[in-house]
Amino acid sequence: MRNTLLALLVIGLIAPGSAVLAQTKDKPARSAASLECSKQADDKNLHGKARKSFRAKCLKSMKQKST
């Protein structure tokens, strides 16, 4: 009984801490070009490899236009 209570106490202390750590990891902000290419891929209803390929070409062309 004592071991069970101790185990529950330990889990209760660890679980909330891991949730806080998971919330602090933010994804990097996406660039305007990335968002625009995603929107275009959505409009064309692309998924999987076709979407990835399209976005790569789109981002490359956006980068060339900006320089």
C-alpha positions, 0 to 999 in steps of 0.5 A, a space after each residue: 500500500 505504501 509503495 503504491 501511494 509513493 508511486 502515485 505521488 512520484 507520478 503526480 509530481 513528474 507528469 505536470 512538469 513534463 507537460 510544462 516542458 512540452 509547452 515551452 518548445 515553440 515552433 519557429 515562425 514560418 516566413 511569408 513565402 512559406 505561407 504563400 507556397 502552402 496556400 498555393 499547394 492547398 489551392 491545387 489540392 496537393 498532398 504528399 510528395 507532390 506537395 513537398 516537391 511543389 513547395 520546394 520549387 515555389 520557395 526556391 522561385 520566391 527566393 530568386 525573386 526577392 534577390 
